[in-house]
């Protein structure tokens, strides 16, 4: 197949895939019961990945996860590490104690949005 025809096929393929991916992302938010028009990407990431443990922890957990409201208004995190964007990102990526690592679940953009959202929690 010639290069020109390949480019046309790639363009057609991308035009078909992009709307499907966009609809999938929206439907994932809708399945999670989140109003897609009223939440930021950071809030969505928090609700899907963090809220279950940090908002209403299961009583059978051996150690209760810390409440993240006001996390940046303190000088240190519950671990004793400084309450900085970098340290919070590292904790999310690497995990800590019973908290799982999210390095394979969240991309850089999602992490940035999540940390921005954590700054809004009071």
C-alpha positions, 0 to 999 in steps of 0.5 A: 500500500502506498504512503498516501493511502496509508495516511488516508486510512490512518486519518479515517481510523483516527476519526472513528476511534476518537469519538469512541474513546471520548464516549467511553470516558464519559460513560465511565464517569456516568457509570461511576454515578458522577455528573460529567458536566459538574466535576473536574478531572481531578475530582473525578480521579479522587472519587474513583481512586481515592474517595472510597478509602479516604472519605468513608473507610471500611471499618475492617481496615487494619489502619484507617486512611487519613482524611485528605481534607486540608492536607495542604494546610498542614506542614506535614503529611500524616507520614511526617513527610512535608506537605508538598505537591511533590511528596503527595505525588510520590505517595500516590505513585508509590503507595504507602503502608496499606495504600496501593501504588497508583503508578500504573493506574494514573497518568501524569495529567491525571496526577496533576489534576488530582493534586490540584483537586486535593488543594481545594479540599478544606 
